[in-house]
Every structure is written in structure tokens, then in C-alpha cells.
Amino acid sequence: MTTRRRVAPTTDSSPRFDVIVIGAGSAGLPLAIRAAERGARVLQLEADLRIGGTLHWSSGQISAAGTRLQKSQGIEDSPDEHYRDAQRIAHGNIDPVVLRLFVDHAAATIDWLMDLGFQPAPGTPVAGEAHEAYSTRRYLWGANKGLSVLEALRPTHDRLVREGRIDLRLQHRMRSLLTDDRGAVTGVRASTPNGDFDFLGSNVVLASGGYAANQALWEELTPQYPLCSHVNPYSRGDGLVSAQALGAVADGGSKFLCTFAGVLDDPQDGRSGAFLTLSPNARKVWEIFVDQRGQRFMQEDHPSIDYRERALLRQPGLAMNIVFDEGILQNAATMTLDSTPVYRAKFGRHPAFVKAKTLVELARKLGVPSANLLRTVRQYNAAVDAGVDPQQGKQFLIRRIEKAPFYGIKAQGITVLSPVGLKVDAGLRVLGNGGKPIKNLYAAGEVLGFGRTSGDAFVGGLSLTPALAFGKLLGEKLLKW
């Protein structure tokens, strides 16, 4: 059977569209809205059956300096302070061009979202919650996480689609970029339920997300870190691959930080990551964490999430084992969102949840040296008895590990974002080899790479907010037709 490749029907002279947006998520939605409101003929291609992209998965954390919300609460802040604070948290590793562009446009983006109906959660903005703290209260979210942002954008986007000002095509997955004989981008080729079609346009913007749902691409671009992801299944790297085929520069693979921590529901599928609740802010840490040698390697209840994430990052394979006993299982809060009976039933049945009659058996099932694990537990129990942990400094020393059966969870660092991304200039034009922009090609959102917008750290709001801000900025000012 021959694959059909046809030019999309048109009644106008080519190019058919002023702006072709690849993706209808965090960057694509504000881009399509603002470009359509400027009068552009907008085509929006989305691989999913619905709009929203990663907003369906995101915690929805955003940040900006100089917002109306801050001013209403008497908070003094500026883009320069936001820039310095972000680089401090990220150890100076954020792309300075991208960060400067972001901080200068972030406040207008959040003000715009609030004009559209976004409601900040009570008590926000704050300095820090899930990540290392800012020095100023500029960090906020909605009550419904990422969906709070989608709920603000959807009514306007839906109206523009109904009015025909945005031509939204769902289940349209971009396969490649089209170019002329000078290398300028002229459109895209997409697979659709009715075959492959070519769509022509004056500007193409890649707002297609990351690649952490594509195991083969992850292993190619980020081979130094095993994949354990909890992401939008449409984060397959289509924009990244298509741009690289034209010589676009992609980097940032070394700027990776795992989230602490999760398990693989299917050990053979790196995309089956599920979170564990291990933060001492969310639950008391009754357990100990041991490495593949059967030894503790960190303070389990350290207050800094950055400390905990980097301690795990240093472990081979980003792997650790959570060790405890029947007494702790009976009394501690569950580490998953399951009910207590469902949680207990996982042990011995789920590949990551181990149950054993003795510590020696537990060590064998975890694959760690039994002598080391026995010594580790003995030293920990002595610390519980003394009320002081001289080895790692753990503060919550409430129960010894001594009551059979014994339990272990094979945990590892989990990824929610993709570090590698496309290099862009201050106009968000995708750069090719030699630093020259690829004509008519732009990018915004996670396709830029988390390493570019947040460095090698989780800086509050510096994933979602740049996507929103850059999409809005492209639609309002940067794109020309």
C-alpha cells in the first residue's frame, strides 16, 4: 500500500497559513490564541485526541517577577532579581539568552492568564514549596494543578476554533519539516487518520514537547541516565528529530536532575514510572535508603529536595533500595496513593516491592551484599536507641528495623522532563550549525530542553512558565507574516 502524501486543500495562493503551530499544549495554546487575535491564519496540529498536552500531567507551577498579584500583596520584585535568583538555584547553568527573555516577559504572561480567569491557589505566591526556595515570593499555581492553566486558556481557544480563526487538527502527528531549495522551512508533513498530508505556511513553530516518552530516542540523546519517566505519552520528540534533520543544534543532555523518586511498574518499560511519596514535608520518613552495596548513602529526611535529588543522581543507575520492617509498615503512611490494603498487597507481587522473612533473604532479593545490609540495619538500630544518627544525621528515629517480615522497595530517580533541546536565539529562531537561524523555524516549550530553561536544577516555575511566555510572545510580536 502506498502512503498518501498530499498538499492540504487550499483556496488561497500558497502559502496557505501564516503560522503553523506543532502542538496544542503549554506553548502552543497561547501562541495560537495570540497569533489568531492578531489576524494570522493559524493551523494547529496536535497528535493527541485532545488539547492541553503536558498540562494534563503538570503540577502547574509558574513564577514571575513584577506581577499584579505580587504588587497587590506588597511584594517588591523585578525581572533582574528573578534572573539572579534562578541562576543561583541552577548554579549558573541556565541559558542566559533564554532566561533573560523569559524573566522580561513572565509577569505579563501571568497577568494575562489571570485576565483569562486563572485563579492562584490560596496563600500564593510563595518563595518555595516543591523545589529550592526563591528569595522572594513569586512562585504560584492553581488549585487544579496544570489543568488550572488549561481551564483558563480553553474558552478563548475554543471560541477562536469555532470562529475558524484557528484551524485545529487533532490526531495530526508531524513527521518532517518541508523546505525549499535554499533550506528555508515552508511547511510540515503530518500523518493523519486519512493518510499523510503536506501543510504549507510562512512560519512553523515547534511547540511539540519533549522526548521522555520515546525510549529509543532517550537512549540516543541521554544515554548516561536510565529512563524512568512519568510524562505525557505524546512526548515523543517529533519536533526535535525533525529539526535535527535540518541541521538544528540540540544540546543540554548533561543538565539533568532526577526527581526523587519512583518505581517502574514494568521493569522492561522505562516509560512506566510511578511516583513514591518520600518527601519529609509530605510524610515522616520511617525507613532507611540503601545503595547497591547495602549501605546508607544520604540523610533520608534531609529538608532540601535538591540535596536528596543530587544524592540519588550520584548513585549508579539512579537506583536505591528503601528498607523497613513489619512494624514500620503497620505504622507509617503509605508511600503510594493506594489504600493501605492495596499498598500492602504489592509486596511480593509487584517487581519493585519485595518481601522477605529475614534480612538475609531481603538482601538477596534486592541484590545487595547481605553482610553489609545486616551491618547497616544494626548500626541504624543503635542510632534509634541512642536518639542520634552519627552516620547520616537522620532526625526521625522512631522505630528500629527488627520485626519480620522485612520489606524493600526498588526505587530510582524518575524523570518528568527532557533535558536535551533545540538551541534558539533571542527571537526564538531555531539555530543550525554555525549559529545561523533556520529560516521560518521557531521553537517554544519543552522542545527547547529543560536544561536550557532550568539548568541542572528544578527552579520553581521554569518549565511551564517559559513555555507559556514564549508561546504568547511569538504570537504577539515575534512572528511576522
LOVEXLUM-466158 format. One record per residue (C-alpha): x, y, z; residue in three letters; residue number from 0. Coordinates in steps of 0.25 Angstrom, whole numbers, plus 2048, in hexadecimal, padded with zeros to 3 digits. Layout:
N
+-----+-----+-----+------+-----+
:  c1 :  c2 :  c3 : code : pos :
+-----+-----+-----+------+-----+
:   X :   Y :   Z :  ALA : NUM :
...
+-----+-----+-----+------+-----+
***
This chain:
481
+-----+-----+-----+------+-----+
:  c1 :  c2 :  c3 : code : pos :
+-----+-----+-----+------+-----+
: 800 : 800 : 800 :  MET :   0 :
: 806 : 80E : 7FC :  THR :   1 :
: 806 : 818 : 807 :  THR :   2 :
: 7FE : 824 : 802 :  ARG :   3 :
: 805 : 832 : 803 :  ARG :   4 :
: 7FC : 83D : 7FE :  ARG :   5 :
: 7FC : 84C : 800 :  VAL :   6 :
: 7F1 : 850 : 809 :  ALA :   7 :
: 7E5 : 856 : 801 :  PRO :   8 :
: 7E6 : 865 : 7FF :  THR :   9 :
: 7DE : 870 : 7F8 :  THR :  10 :
: 7E9 : 87B : 7FA :  ASP :  11 :
: 7F6 : 87C : 7F3 :  SER :  12 :
: 802 : 875 : 7FB :  SER :  13 :
: 806 : 876 : 806 :  PRO :  14 :
: 7F8 : 872 : 80C :  ARG :  15 :
: 7FB : 876 : 81A :  PHE :  16 :
: 802 : 882 : 821 :  ASP :  17 :
: 806 : 879 : 82D :  VAL :  18 :
: 807 : 86A : 82F :  ILE :  19 :
: 807 : 866 : 83D :  VAL :  20 :
: 80C : 858 : 841 :  ILE :  21 :
: 805 : 854 : 84E :  GLY :  22 :
: 7FA : 859 : 856 :  ALA :  23 :
: 800 : 85A : 864 :  GLY :  24 :
: 807 : 863 : 86D :  SER :  25 :
: 80D : 86B : 862 :  ALA :  26 :
: 804 : 868 : 856 :  GLY :  27 :
: 7F7 : 86D : 85C :  LEU :  28 :
: 7FC : 87B : 860 :  PRO :  29 :
: 803 : 87C : 853 :  LEU :  30 :
: 7F7 : 878 : 84A :  ALA :  31 :
: 7EE : 881 : 852 :  ILE :  32 :
: 7F7 : 88E : 851 :  ARG :  33 :
: 7FA : 88C : 843 :  ALA :  34 :
: 7EC : 88A : 83F :  ALA :  35 :
: 7E8 : 896 : 847 :  GLU :  36 :
: 7F2 : 89E : 83E :  ARG :  37 :
: 7EB : 899 : 832 :  GLY :  38 :
: 7F4 : 88D : 82E :  ALA :  39 :
: 7EF : 881 : 826 :  ARG :  40 :
: 7F3 : 877 : 830 :  VAL :  41 :
: 7F4 : 868 : 82E :  LEU :  42 :
: 7F6 : 860 : 83B :  GLN :  43 :
: 7FA : 851 : 83A :  LEU :  44 :
: 7F9 : 848 : 847 :  GLU :  45 :
: 7FC : 83A : 847 :  ALA :  46 :
: 7F3 : 837 : 853 :  ASP :  47 :
: 7E4 : 836 : 853 :  LEU :  48 :
: 7E2 : 842 : 85C :  ARG :  49 :
: 7E9 : 84F : 85E :  ILE :  50 :
: 7F2 : 852 : 86B :  GLY :  51 :
: 7FE : 849 : 869 :  GLY :  52 :
: 806 : 849 : 875 :  THR :  53 :
: 7FD : 852 : 87D :  LEU :  54 :
: 7F5 : 845 : 87F :  HIS :  55 :
: 801 : 83F : 887 :  TRP :  56 :
: 808 : 84C : 88C :  SER :  57 :
: 807 : 851 : 89B :  SER :  58 :
: 804 : 85F : 895 :  GLY :  59 :
: 80F : 866 : 89C :  GLN :  60 :
: 812 : 874 : 896 :  ILE :  61 :
: 81A : 880 : 89A :  SER :  62 :
: 81D : 88E : 896 :  ALA :  63 :
: 822 : 89B : 89C :  ALA :  64 :
: 81A : 8A8 : 89C :  GLY :  65 :
: 80C : 8A2 : 89B :  THR :  66 :
: 800 : 8A9 : 89F :  ARG :  67 :
: 7FE : 89E : 8A9 :  LEU :  68 :
: 80B : 8A2 : 8B0 :  GLN :  69 :
: 808 : 8B0 : 8AF :  LYS :  70 :
: 7FA : 8AE : 8B6 :  SER :  71 :
: 801 : 8A7 : 8C1 :  GLN :  72 :
: 80C : 8B2 : 8C3 :  GLY :  73 :
: 817 : 8A9 : 8BD :  ILE :  74 :
: 823 : 8B0 : 8B7 :  GLU :  75 :
: 829 : 8A9 : 8AB :  ASP :  76 :
: 830 : 8AB : 89E :  SER :  77 :
: 834 : 8A2 : 892 :  PRO :  78 :
: 843 : 8A5 : 895 :  ASP :  79 :
: 840 : 89F : 8A3 :  GLU :  80 :
: 839 : 893 : 89D :  HIS :  81 :
: 845 : 891 : 893 :  TYR :  82 :
: 84F : 891 : 89E :  ARG :  83 :
: 847 : 888 : 8A7 :  ASP :  84 :
: 844 : 87E : 89D :  ALA :  85 :
: 853 : 87D : 899 :  GLN :  86 :
: 857 : 87C : 8A8 :  ARG :  87 :
: 84E : 870 : 8A9 :  ILE :  88 :
: 852 : 86A : 89C :  ALA :  89 :
: 861 : 86C : 89F :  HIS :  90 :
: 862 : 876 : 893 :  GLY :  91 :
: 85F : 86B : 889 :  ASN :  92 :
: 852 : 871 : 882 :  ILE :  93 :
: 854 : 876 : 874 :  ASP :  94 :
: 856 : 885 : 877 :  PRO :  95 :
: 84F : 88A : 86A :  VAL :  96 :
: 842 : 881 : 86D :  VAL :  97 :
: 842 : 885 : 87B :  LEU :  98 :
: 843 : 894 : 878 :  ARG :  99 :
: 838 : 893 : 86E :  LEU : 100 :
: 82F : 88B : 878 :  PHE : 101 :
: 830 : 894 : 884 :  VAL : 102 :
: 82D : 8A0 : 87C :  ASP : 103 :
: 820 : 89A : 877 :  HIS : 104 :
: 81C : 891 : 882 :  ALA : 105 :
: 814 : 89B : 88A :  ALA : 106 :
: 80B : 8A0 : 87E :  ALA : 107 :
: 808 : 891 : 87C :  THR : 108 :
: 803 : 88E : 88A :  ILE : 109 :
: 7FB : 89B : 88A :  ASP : 110 :
: 7F5 : 897 : 87C :  TRP : 111 :
: 7F1 : 889 : 882 :  LEU : 112 :
: 7EA : 890 : 88D :  MET : 113 :
: 7E3 : 899 : 884 :  ASP : 114 :
: 7DE : 88C : 87D :  LEU : 115 :
: 7D9 : 886 : 88A :  GLY : 116 :
: 7E5 : 87F : 891 :  PHE : 117 :
: 7E3 : 87F : 8A0 :  GLN : 118 :
: 7F0 : 87D : 8A8 :  PRO : 119 :
: 7EF : 874 : 8B4 :  ALA : 120 :
: 7ED : 87A : 8C1 :  PRO : 121 :
: 7F9 : 87E : 8C8 :  GLY : 122 :
: 801 : 880 : 8BB :  THR : 123 :
: 80B : 885 : 8B7 :  PRO : 124 :
: 815 : 87F : 8C0 :  VAL : 125 :
: 824 : 87E : 8C0 :  ALA : 126 :
: 825 : 86F : 8BF :  GLY : 127 :
: 81E : 862 : 8C1 :  GLU : 128 :
: 821 : 856 : 8B8 :  ALA : 129 :
: 82F : 85C : 8B4 :  HIS : 130 :
: 83A : 864 : 8BA :  GLU : 131 :
: 835 : 871 : 8BE :  ALA : 132 :
: 836 : 87F : 8B7 :  TYR : 133 :
: 83A : 88B : 8C0 :  SER : 134 :
: 82D : 891 : 8BC :  THR : 135 :
: 81E : 88D : 8BC :  ARG : 136 :
: 81C : 88B : 8AD :  ARG : 137 :
: 818 : 87C : 8AC :  TYR : 138 :
: 809 : 878 : 8AA :  LEU : 139 :
: 800 : 86E : 8A4 :  TRP : 140 :
: 7F1 : 86B : 8A2 :  GLY : 141 :
: 7E8 : 862 : 8AB :  ALA : 142 :
: 7E7 : 858 : 89F :  ASN : 143 :
: 7F6 : 858 : 89C :  LYS : 144 :
: 7F9 : 859 : 88D :  GLY : 145 :
: 7EA : 858 : 88A :  LEU : 146 :
: 7E8 : 865 : 890 :  SER : 147 :
: 7F0 : 86B : 885 :  VAL : 148 :
: 7E9 : 863 : 87B :  LEU : 149 :
: 7DC : 867 : 880 :  GLU : 150 :
: 7E0 : 876 : 87F :  ALA : 151 :
: 7E5 : 874 : 871 :  LEU : 152 :
: 7DA : 86B : 86B :  ARG : 153 :
: 7CE : 874 : 86A :  PRO : 154 :
: 7D5 : 87E : 861 :  THR : 155 :
: 7DC : 874 : 859 :  HIS : 156 :
: 7CF : 86C : 857 :  ASP : 157 :
: 7C8 : 879 : 853 :  ARG : 158 :
: 7D3 : 87C : 848 :  LEU : 159 :
: 7D2 : 86E : 843 :  VAL : 160 :
: 7C3 : 86F : 842 :  ARG : 161 :
: 7C4 : 87C : 83A :  GLU : 162 :
: 7CE : 876 : 831 :  GLY : 163 :
: 7DA : 87F : 835 :  ARG : 164 :
: 7E2 : 873 : 83A :  ILE : 165 :
: 7E1 : 866 : 831 :  ASP : 166 :
: 7E3 : 85C : 83B :  LEU : 167 :
: 7E6 : 84E : 836 :  ARG : 168 :
: 7E7 : 843 : 841 :  LEU : 169 :
: 7ED : 835 : 83E :  GLN : 170 :
: 7F7 : 83C : 835 :  HIS : 171 :
: 805 : 838 : 838 :  ARG : 172 :
: 811 : 840 : 832 :  MET : 173 :
: 81A : 836 : 82A :  ARG : 174 :
: 824 : 840 : 824 :  SER : 175 :
: 827 : 84F : 820 :  LEU : 176 :
: 825 : 853 : 812 :  LEU : 177 :
: 830 : 85D : 80C :  THR : 178 :
: 833 : 864 : 7FF :  ASP : 179 :
: 840 : 863 : 7F7 :  ASP : 180 :
: 846 : 86D : 800 :  ARG : 181 :
: 843 : 866 : 80D :  GLY : 182 :
: 838 : 86F : 811 :  ALA : 183 :
: 82D : 868 : 818 :  VAL : 184 :
: 820 : 868 : 810 :  THR : 185 :
: 817 : 85F : 818 :  GLY : 186 :
: 815 : 851 : 81E :  VAL : 187 :
: 812 : 843 : 81A :  ARG : 188 :
: 808 : 83D : 824 :  ALA : 189 :
: 801 : 82F : 826 :  SER : 190 :
: 7F2 : 830 : 827 :  THR : 191 :
: 7E7 : 825 : 829 :  PRO : 192 :
: 7E5 : 827 : 81A :  ASN : 193 :
: 7F4 : 826 : 815 :  GLY : 194 :
: 800 : 82F : 814 :  ASP : 195 :
: 7FE : 83E : 810 :  PHE : 196 :
: 807 : 849 : 80E :  ASP : 197 :
: 803 : 857 : 814 :  PHE : 198 :
: 809 : 864 : 80F :  LEU : 199 :
: 80C : 870 : 818 :  GLY : 200 :
: 814 : 87D : 819 :  SER : 201 :
: 819 : 879 : 827 :  ASN : 202 :
: 81A : 86C : 82E :  VAL : 203 :
: 81B : 86B : 83E :  VAL : 204 :
: 81F : 85F : 845 :  LEU : 205 :
: 817 : 85E : 852 :  ALA : 206 :
: 817 : 84F : 851 :  SER : 207 :
: 81C : 84C : 85F :  GLY : 208 :
: 828 : 843 : 864 :  GLY : 209 :
: 82C : 835 : 861 :  TYR : 210 :
: 82B : 82D : 86E :  ALA : 211 :
: 820 : 824 : 869 :  ALA : 212 :
: 829 : 81F : 85E :  ASN : 213 :
: 833 : 815 : 864 :  GLN : 214 :
: 83B : 813 : 858 :  ALA : 215 :
: 83D : 822 : 856 :  LEU : 216 :
: 840 : 823 : 865 :  TRP : 217 :
: 84B : 819 : 864 :  GLU : 218 :
: 851 : 820 : 858 :  GLU : 219 :
: 851 : 82E : 85E :  LEU : 220 :
: 852 : 82B : 86C :  THR : 221 :
: 85A : 81E : 86D :  PRO : 222 :
: 861 : 821 : 87A :  GLN : 223 :
: 853 : 821 : 882 :  TYR : 224 :
: 849 : 815 : 882 :  PRO : 225 :
: 83B : 819 : 87F :  LEU : 226 :
: 831 : 818 : 889 :  CYS : 227 :
: 826 : 822 : 885 :  SER : 228 :
: 819 : 827 : 889 :  HIS : 229 :
: 815 : 830 : 87D :  VAL : 230 :
: 80B : 833 : 872 :  ASN : 231 :
: 80B : 827 : 869 :  PRO : 232 :
: 80B : 830 : 85D :  TYR : 233 :
: 819 : 836 : 861 :  SER : 234 :
: 820 : 82E : 856 :  ARG : 235 :
: 82A : 838 : 851 :  GLY : 236 :
: 824 : 83B : 844 :  ASP : 237 :
: 828 : 849 : 843 :  GLY : 238 :
: 836 : 847 : 848 :  LEU : 239 :
: 838 : 83C : 83E :  VAL : 240 :
: 832 : 844 : 832 :  SER : 241 :
: 83B : 850 : 835 :  ALA : 242 :
: 847 : 848 : 837 :  GLN : 243 :
: 845 : 842 : 829 :  ALA : 244 :
: 847 : 850 : 824 :  LEU : 245 :
: 854 : 852 : 82C :  GLY : 246 :
: 84E : 859 : 838 :  ALA : 247 :
: 857 : 859 : 845 :  VAL : 248 :
: 852 : 851 : 851 :  ALA : 249 :
: 859 : 850 : 85E :  ASP : 250 :
: 857 : 850 : 86D :  GLY : 251 :
: 858 : 841 : 870 :  GLY : 252 :
: 862 : 843 : 87B :  SER : 253 :
: 858 : 84D : 882 :  LYS : 254 :
: 84F : 842 : 888 :  PHE : 255 :
: 84A : 841 : 896 :  LEU : 256 :
: 841 : 835 : 89A :  CYS : 257 :
: 834 : 837 : 8A2 :  THR : 258 :
: 835 : 830 : 8B0 :  PHE : 259 :
: 830 : 825 : 8AE :  ALA : 260 :
: 827 : 81A : 8A7 :  GLY : 261 :
: 826 : 80C : 8A3 :  VAL : 262 :
: 824 : 805 : 895 :  LEU : 263 :
: 817 : 7FE : 894 :  ASP : 264 :
: 81D : 7F6 : 889 :  ASP : 265 :
: 82C : 7F3 : 88B :  PRO : 266 :
: 82D : 7F2 : 87B :  GLN : 267 :
: 826 : 7FF : 878 :  ASP : 268 :
: 82D : 80C : 87C :  GLY : 269 :
: 820 : 814 : 87A :  ARG : 270 :
: 819 : 80D : 885 :  SER : 271 :
: 81E : 815 : 890 :  GLY : 272 :
: 815 : 818 : 89C :  ALA : 273 :
: 818 : 821 : 8A8 :  PHE : 274 :
: 81B : 81E : 8B6 :  LEU : 275 :
: 818 : 827 : 8C2 :  THR : 276 :
: 825 : 829 : 8C8 :  LEU : 277 :
: 826 : 838 : 8CC :  SER : 278 :
: 827 : 83A : 8DB :  PRO : 279 :
: 81D : 846 : 8D8 :  ASN : 280 :
: 813 : 83C : 8D4 :  ALA : 281 :
: 815 : 831 : 8DD :  ARG : 282 :
: 81E : 82D : 8E8 :  LYS : 283 :
: 82A : 824 : 8E3 :  VAL : 284 :
: 82A : 818 : 8EC :  TRP : 285 :
: 832 : 810 : 8E2 :  GLU : 286 :
: 841 : 810 : 8DE :  ILE : 287 :
: 847 : 811 : 8D0 :  PHE : 288 :
: 852 : 808 : 8CC :  VAL : 289 :
: 85A : 807 : 8BF :  ASP : 290 :
: 85E : 7FB : 8B7 :  GLN : 291 :
: 869 : 7F8 : 8C1 :  ARG : 292 :
: 85E : 7F7 : 8CC :  GLY : 293 :
: 863 : 803 : 8D3 :  GLN : 294 :
: 85C : 810 : 8D6 :  ARG : 295 :
: 861 : 81C : 8CD :  PHE : 296 :
: 859 : 828 : 8D2 :  MET : 297 :
: 851 : 82E : 8DD :  GLN : 298 :
: 843 : 829 : 8DA :  GLU : 299 :
: 83B : 835 : 8E0 :  ASP : 300 :
: 844 : 840 : 8DB :  HIS : 301 :
: 83C : 84D : 8D9 :  PRO : 302 :
: 842 : 850 : 8CC :  SER : 303 :
: 83C : 84A : 8C0 :  ILE : 304 :
: 848 : 84E : 8B8 :  ASP : 305 :
: 851 : 846 : 8C2 :  TYR : 306 :
: 848 : 83A : 8C0 :  ARG : 307 :
: 847 : 83A : 8B1 :  GLU : 308 :
: 856 : 83C : 8B0 :  ARG : 309 :
: 859 : 831 : 8BA :  ALA : 310 :
: 851 : 828 : 8B1 :  LEU : 311 :
: 857 : 82D : 8A4 :  LEU : 312 :
: 865 : 828 : 8A9 :  ARG : 313 :
: 860 : 81A : 8AA :  GLN : 314 :
: 863 : 810 : 89F :  PRO : 315 :
: 856 : 80F : 896 :  GLY : 316 :
: 850 : 819 : 89F :  LEU : 317 :
: 84C : 80D : 8A8 :  ALA : 318 :
: 849 : 80C : 8B7 :  MET : 319 :
: 842 : 802 : 8C0 :  ASN : 320 :
: 838 : 806 : 8CB :  ILE : 321 :
: 839 : 7FD : 8D7 :  VAL : 322 :
: 830 : 7FB : 8E2 :  PHE : 323 :
: 828 : 7F0 : 8EA :  ASP : 324 :
: 81A : 7EC : 8EE :  GLU : 325 :
: 81A : 7F6 : 8FA :  GLY : 326 :
: 81C : 801 : 8F1 :  ILE : 327 :
: 813 : 7FC : 8E6 :  LEU : 328 :
: 808 : 7FC : 8F0 :  GLN : 329 :
: 80A : 80A : 8F6 :  ASN : 330 :
: 810 : 813 : 8EB :  ALA : 331 :
: 808 : 819 : 8E0 :  ALA : 332 :
: 808 : 812 : 8D2 :  THR : 333 :
: 812 : 816 : 8C8 :  MET : 334 :
: 808 : 816 : 8BD :  THR : 335 :
: 7FA : 81B : 8BB :  LEU : 336 :
: 7F4 : 80D : 8BC :  ASP : 337 :
: 7EB : 80A : 8C8 :  SER : 338 :
: 7F2 : 802 : 8D3 :  THR : 339 :
: 7ED : 7F4 : 8CF :  PRO : 340 :
: 7F1 : 7F7 : 8C0 :  VAL : 341 :
: 7FF : 7FC : 8C5 :  TYR : 342 :
: 801 : 7F0 : 8CD :  ARG : 343 :
: 7FD : 7E6 : 8C3 :  ALA : 344 :
: 808 : 7EC : 8B9 :  LYS : 345 :
: 813 : 7E6 : 8C1 :  PHE : 346 :
: 818 : 7D8 : 8BC :  GLY : 347 :
: 80F : 7DB : 8AF :  ARG : 348 :
: 814 : 7E7 : 8A9 :  HIS : 349 :
: 822 : 7E6 : 8A3 :  PRO : 350 :
: 827 : 7F3 : 8AB :  ALA : 351 :
: 820 : 7EF : 8B8 :  PHE : 352 :
: 828 : 7E4 : 8C0 :  VAL : 353 :
: 824 : 7DC : 8CC :  LYS : 354 :
: 82D : 7D2 : 8D4 :  ALA : 355 :
: 82D : 7CA : 8E0 :  LYS : 356 :
: 83B : 7CE : 8E4 :  THR : 357 :
: 845 : 7DA : 8E1 :  LEU : 358 :
: 84E : 7D0 : 8DA :  VAL : 359 :
: 843 : 7CC : 8D1 :  GLU : 360 :
: 83F : 7DA : 8CF :  LEU : 361 :
: 84D : 7DD : 8CB :  ALA : 362 :
: 84D : 7D2 : 8C1 :  ARG : 363 :
: 840 : 7D7 : 8BB :  LYS : 364 :
: 845 : 7E5 : 8BA :  LEU : 365 :
: 853 : 7E1 : 8B4 :  GLY : 366 :
: 85B : 7E7 : 8BF :  VAL : 367 :
: 866 : 7E0 : 8C8 :  PRO : 368 :
: 85F : 7DA : 8D4 :  SER : 369 :
: 86B : 7DD : 8DE :  ALA : 370 :
: 86A : 7EC : 8DA :  ASN : 371 :
: 85B : 7ED : 8DC :  LEU : 372 :
: 85C : 7E5 : 8E9 :  LEU : 373 :
: 866 : 7EF : 8EE :  ARG : 374 :
: 85F : 7FB : 8E8 :  THR : 375 :
: 852 : 7F7 : 8F0 :  VAL : 376 :
: 85A : 7F4 : 8FD :  ARG : 377 :
: 860 : 802 : 8FC :  GLN : 378 :
: 853 : 809 : 8F9 :  TYR : 379 :
: 84C : 802 : 905 :  ASN : 380 :
: 857 : 806 : 90E :  ALA : 381 :
: 855 : 815 : 909 :  ALA : 382 :
: 846 : 813 : 90C :  VAL : 383 :
: 849 : 80E : 91A :  ASP : 384 :
: 853 : 81A : 91D :  ALA : 385 :
: 84A : 824 : 916 :  GLY : 386 :
: 855 : 829 : 90E :  VAL : 387 :
: 859 : 825 : 900 :  ASP : 388 :
: 868 : 827 : 8FF :  PRO : 389 :
: 86A : 821 : 8F1 :  GLN : 390 :
: 85F : 829 : 8E9 :  GLN : 391 :
: 859 : 833 : 8F2 :  GLY : 392 :
: 84A : 82E : 8F1 :  LYS : 393 :
: 841 : 835 : 8FA :  GLN : 394 :
: 835 : 82C : 8FB :  PHE : 395 :
: 83A : 820 : 903 :  LEU : 396 :
: 82D : 81A : 907 :  ILE : 397 :
: 82E : 80B : 905 :  ARG : 398 :
: 838 : 800 : 904 :  ARG : 399 :
: 838 : 7F7 : 8F8 :  ILE : 400 :
: 837 : 7E9 : 8FE :  GLU : 401 :
: 829 : 7E3 : 8FD :  LYS : 402 :
: 827 : 7D9 : 8F2 :  ALA : 403 :
: 823 : 7D9 : 8E7 :  PRO : 404 :
: 82C : 7E3 : 8E1 :  PHE : 405 :
: 829 : 7EB : 8D5 :  TYR : 406 :
: 831 : 7F3 : 8CA :  GLY : 407 :
: 82D : 7FB : 8BE :  ILE : 408 :
: 836 : 7FC : 8B2 :  LYS : 409 :
: 835 : 80B : 8AF :  ALA : 410 :
: 83C : 814 : 8A5 :  GLN : 411 :
: 83D : 822 : 8A0 :  GLY : 412 :
: 831 : 826 : 898 :  ILE : 413 :
: 830 : 830 : 88C :  THR : 414 :
: 825 : 839 : 889 :  VAL : 415 :
: 82C : 842 : 87F :  LEU : 416 :
: 836 : 840 : 873 :  SER : 417 :
: 844 : 847 : 875 :  PRO : 418 :
: 848 : 848 : 866 :  VAL : 419 :
: 842 : 852 : 85E :  GLY : 420 :
: 843 : 85C : 852 :  LEU : 421 :
: 84C : 868 : 853 :  LYS : 422 :
: 846 : 875 : 84F :  VAL : 423 :
: 849 : 884 : 84F :  ASP : 424 :
: 842 : 88F : 856 :  ALA : 425 :
: 838 : 88F : 84B :  GLY : 426 :
: 835 : 880 : 84E :  LEU : 427 :
: 83A : 87D : 840 :  ARG : 428 :
: 840 : 86E : 83F :  VAL : 429 :
: 84F : 86F : 83D :  LEU : 430 :
: 856 : 866 : 834 :  GLY : 431 :
: 865 : 863 : 833 :  ASN : 432 :
: 86E : 86F : 834 :  GLY : 433 :
: 863 : 876 : 83C :  GLY : 434 :
: 85B : 87B : 82F :  LYS : 435 :
: 84C : 87A : 831 :  PRO : 436 :
: 844 : 871 : 828 :  ILE : 437 :
: 83B : 87A : 821 :  LYS : 438 :
: 82C : 87A : 825 :  ASN : 439 :
: 82E : 86F : 830 :  LEU : 440 :
: 82B : 873 : 83F :  TYR : 441 :
: 82A : 86B : 84C :  ALA : 442 :
: 824 : 86D : 859 :  ALA : 443 :
: 821 : 864 : 865 :  GLY : 444 :
: 828 : 857 : 869 :  GLU : 445 :
: 82D : 855 : 85B :  VAL : 446 :
: 838 : 85F : 860 :  LEU : 447 :
: 83C : 855 : 86A :  GLY : 448 :
: 83B : 856 : 879 :  PHE : 449 :
: 84A : 858 : 87B :  GLY : 450 :
: 848 : 865 : 873 :  ARG : 451 :
: 83D : 86B : 87B :  THR : 452 :
: 841 : 866 : 889 :  SER : 453 :
: 84F : 862 : 888 :  GLY : 454 :
: 853 : 855 : 890 :  ASP : 455 :
: 849 : 858 : 89B :  ALA : 456 :
: 83A : 859 : 89E :  PHE : 457 :
: 837 : 868 : 89E :  VAL : 458 :
: 829 : 86C : 8A2 :  GLY : 459 :
: 820 : 86E : 896 :  GLY : 460 :
: 82C : 86E : 88C :  LEU : 461 :
: 826 : 863 : 883 :  SER : 462 :
: 817 : 867 : 882 :  LEU : 463 :
: 818 : 876 : 883 :  THR : 464 :
: 823 : 877 : 877 :  PRO : 465 :
: 81A : 86F : 86E :  ALA : 466 :
: 80E : 878 : 871 :  LEU : 467 :
: 816 : 884 : 870 :  ALA : 468 :
: 81D : 881 : 863 :  PHE : 469 :
: 811 : 87C : 85C :  GLY : 470 :
: 80A : 889 : 860 :  LYS : 471 :
: 816 : 891 : 85B :  LEU : 472 :
: 817 : 88A : 84E :  LEU : 473 :
: 808 : 88C : 84B :  GLY : 474 :
: 808 : 89B : 84F :  GLU : 475 :
: 815 : 8A0 : 84A :  LYS : 476 :
: 820 : 897 : 844 :  LEU : 477 :
: 819 : 890 : 839 :  LEU : 478 :
: 817 : 898 : 82C :  LYS : 479 :
: 80F : 896 : 820 :  TRP : 480 :
+-----+-----+-----+------+-----+
***
